[in-house]
Amino acid sequence: MTREALVDLDAIRSNLAVLSTATAATPAMVIVKANAYGHGAVPVARAVVEAGAAWLGTADLAEALELRAAGVAAPILAWLHEPDVDFAPAIEGGVDIGVSYPQQLERVAAASGRAFVQLKVDSGLGRNGADATQWLELVEAAAAHQRAGRLVVRGVWSHLANAGPEADAAQIATFTEALEAARAAGLEPELVHLAATAGALRVPASRFGMVRLGIGVYGLSPDDTPVPGLMPAMTLSAPVVAVKHVPANHGVSYGFDYRTTAPTTLALVPVGYADGLPRSASGGAPVAINGRTYRIAGRIAMDQVVVDVGDAPVSVGDRAVLFGDPSTGVPSADEWAAAAGTINYEIVTRIGPRVARRYRG
């Protein structure tokens, strides 16, 4: 059986161009962490570099080194590190290391080879990054290590919380102060970046010298406001593997949360929560078969879902599309997110390894 996520690399290239226009051609780091939000890190990385991405971003070093092993030579930043991670392979592989606190900096400086680092300040998000009590110590130590030739500070960066105009302005001010402190310590970072997709689109003052583009590159909006011109790049589908006719009041799937209201046809589609479908979307998520959209009947199971197609002529082997580009008449990842009470990021990112990735473009 073929559970398939078809990824349109031309759509990804086009999305990058749309976002570049919308952000006044600010140089972009394209984020390919988490297997490129489920789309496939290596093929996506190659596509966006061809399309003009200046940098690539991964969460951890293993993701970055996977790209290097595949021959991706573009600049890469990785920023989320376990306490005992070995930085030497990253230094050898030419991967920039995001540094978030003084002790981490010392471990990078002690690793063999000269590291390129990008210092992260917590401008208000409350996650990774040095806070106000650590920042001066971090930049002064980094400047000392740079003078000694142990490392090079290539960048200073942070992350917006997207909590509204007032919070954005406060974070921009905090980040600007941190940048000034870094320069006062003797650092001259080549790269300065704060905004991810949402900030890059909605808050021009947050763009600085580079923007980090994630979800938008995959054709999805980072919030409830659609971005004109973006095309969802992933289409998730599977074949219908069984069809049966049942009477009224027939229970469907575990718990019989759904019962048929009239004689009808049930179509079985072999994709379930083991493949990444959110079980919380049971009974509400859409599925398109032969150009018509239906709702999942009953609970999403580990390996399969049932679709009540009424009297429509559905046969074994017909293709069921769970989500894709809605302009083609199929459901969207946003509709699945609404049915599950989550966000579109989660819908595409959680698609698992049993689902074959196929690429076009």
C-alpha angles and dihedrals in degrees: 000000000000117000100180140188106194110201118200107211092185088059089052091051090048092048091054090053091049091051092046090056092046092051097047093256093296108171110263138219107202113213114226099168121136092034090309092306088309095310098103121276101222100046092043093047091052092047097050094045088053088049094054108272108160095203142010124222129207130175098229139020095250089062091049093048090050088060092048091050088054091054099257103151101178120118112277133193121200119184116168111081135177114232094252100038116141108237095189096087090052092050091047090047094051095245117153112234121221109221121200108172140021098257090053090051090054091053091051092048091051094052119101115268131023112295128211109218138186114206116222123209123196100234093180110303092105096224129091120353139071115289126217092278092056105032100084091047090049097050094043092051091045091052090051092050090047092053089050091053096243096119145354122233102220099167151016118206149157141175132251120230093213088223097144139290096294094049091044091053091049092051092048089052092048091048092049091052090050091050090051090050091052091052091047088055089058101264123133105189116203092204126049118176137162110150129084121191097295095047093042090056102037105029113046092181089064096060099084109162100330140014128213112227119198126142094020092061088061090054100257129116118243091222141010094291113091117230110224114237100021116130121201106241101201127072115186116201144152135182125262103251102183138020126192138172116228135180129246117288092028113152119234127206128335118343093008090254085157126049125179116251095206139004104300149154123262121204121200118215118190102226126097146148091304085065093049104270109144108244088211088072091067114136095011114052118105129241125185121213123175093347097310126103123223135172125249109261112227128330126353107241129206095267108011151030131208123224122198103217098175111210096336115133099250119162138187107276096033112131119248115203115203097183141342138123107345091207086073092057099260129115120274133232086244090061090051090049091052091049091050097041092240140097132278091247090067095047095059098032096055096056102124138225096264087071110084115228115221124183136210128181 
